[in-house]
Amino acid sequence: MKKLFLFFFLLLFLTGIFGFSASAQVNPWKGRSVISVIDGDTLVLDNGEVIRLIGVLSPKARHGKQQGEPLGDEARLITEELLLGRQIEISFDIVYGQNGHRDKYGRALVYVTIQVGAGKDVANAELLRRGAGYYSPGNVELEISGLLKSAEAEGKKNRAGIWSKLDKSPVETALASGSSFQEPPPSLDLQYIRPAKPITEGPGVKTTVATVQDPPKVKPPAKNLDMDDLSKTKTPPPQPKKTEIIDPESVYEMKTKVSTIASAIDGTKMLEVYKATRQDNSDDYRVSVLEDGKAVTFITNYNGLKNFASLIGKAAEEQPRLTSIETAVGSLSGERGSIAISTGKDGGLNIKVNGKNVYLPRLTALGIQTKILNSR
């Protein structure tokens, strides 16, 4: 089985060499779904990318003749039940940015968010609650360490998943003995790559049934027209065009199409980032704060939107973890309106759009930054 995986990944790698230029512009993180679960903490996406869930460490599952670790298969099953076949949203933690958000095996280090009813949930935390693994921060302070630690404590208290047969995690055992914990290597001895084609075989992959496509519609041949038909198709005489006077300010509101890039909620207010196509087919990018049916809007071009994303990143880098002191970070002006960003309480950011303030937790702000940078 191990040789089969090595051959399969080698085959995908060779295929990817020839398909790289065609797929280089594709955003590998947007609209992804999970097609395989290797271990409770390691997944394969539909574009072939192998991801490792930040803050979660699971016992290694069995692969072919490789026996794996105790409770490894149970952990993988829990993750399969929650994530296999689901579409997910992906975000990153700034602490891994200096390494390109990858571990030394090439796996992408990510947070996974899933839709739960009308809301969303961080799957990393939910898997810890269900006992698919234990908390392992890798000797760094994560953006949502508190949430992950609390989720692990809840899983232990309820004896969920692996905790039904486990009292202490290897992390706790190492700390109790006064030694530092070192995470083990992946259960599959592979240098992970992102191939041009998705992985369709392997542990946790569900077989899909191909759908039968409808035959293409054939356009009926044109029929001959008799004199009566021709008389009905005569072109009416041209009408004089009406001169329409448009207020220069109103052109901003004449939108024919809106594509949402990112959004976030702050109590009764919502911050929304989107692309708007005007009736004259020109495009602009907007950041709006909506409250009680009213909106204040900052309008700019794509470079201005990228400057907004850079300002978010700067604020997140400079922001102390816990503080109640608000400190200005920077501002920018657009085609209409302005945005100012300052650091907020508890590691968050205050964003003022035309003077209207929205507070965003640091991780939420970084998620918006990622979506902006991946939007084009």
HUQUIHU-V814402 format. One line per field, one symbol per residue. ss: DSSP state (H for helix, E for strand, L for the rest). burial: b if it has 24 or more other ideal C-beta (glycine too) atoms within 12 Angstrom, else e. Layout:
# HUQUIHU-V814402
ss=???
burial=???
This chain:
# HUQUIHU-V814402
ss=LHHHHHHHHHHHHHHHHHHHHHHLLLLLLLLEEEEEEEELLEEEELLLLEEEELLEELLLLLELLELLLLLHHHHHHHHHHHHLLLEEEEELLHHHHHHLLELLLLLEEEEEEEEELLEEEEHHHHHHHHLLLEELLLLLLLLLHHHHHHHHHHHHHLLLHHHHLLLLLHHHHHHHLLLLLLLLLLLLLLLLLLLLLLLLLLLLLLLLLLLLLLLLLLLLLLLLLLHHHHHHLLLLLLLLLLLLLLLHHHHHLLEEEEEEEEEEEELLEEEEEEEEEELLLLEEEEEEEEELLEEEEEEELHHHHHHHHHHHHHHHHHLLLLLLLLEEEEEEELLELEEEEEELHHHLEEEEELLEEEEELHHHHHHHHHHHHLLL
burial=eeeebeebbeebbeebeeeeeeeeeeebbbebbbbbbbbbbbbbbbbbbbbbbbbbbbbbbbbeeeebbebbbbbbbbbbbbbbbbebbbbbbbbbeeeebbbebbbbbbbbbbeeeeeebbbbbbbbbbbbbbbbbbeeebbbbebbbebbeebbeeebbbbeebeebbbeeeeeeeeeeebeebbbebebbbbbbbbeebbbeeeeeeeeeeeeeeeeeeeeeeeeeeeeeeeeeeeeeeeeeeeeeeebeebeeeeebbbbebeebbbbbbbbeeeeeebbbbbbbbeeeebbbbbbeeebbebbbebbbbbbbebeeeeeeeeebbbbebbbbbbbbbbbeebbbbbbbbebbbbbbbbbbbbbbbbbbbbe
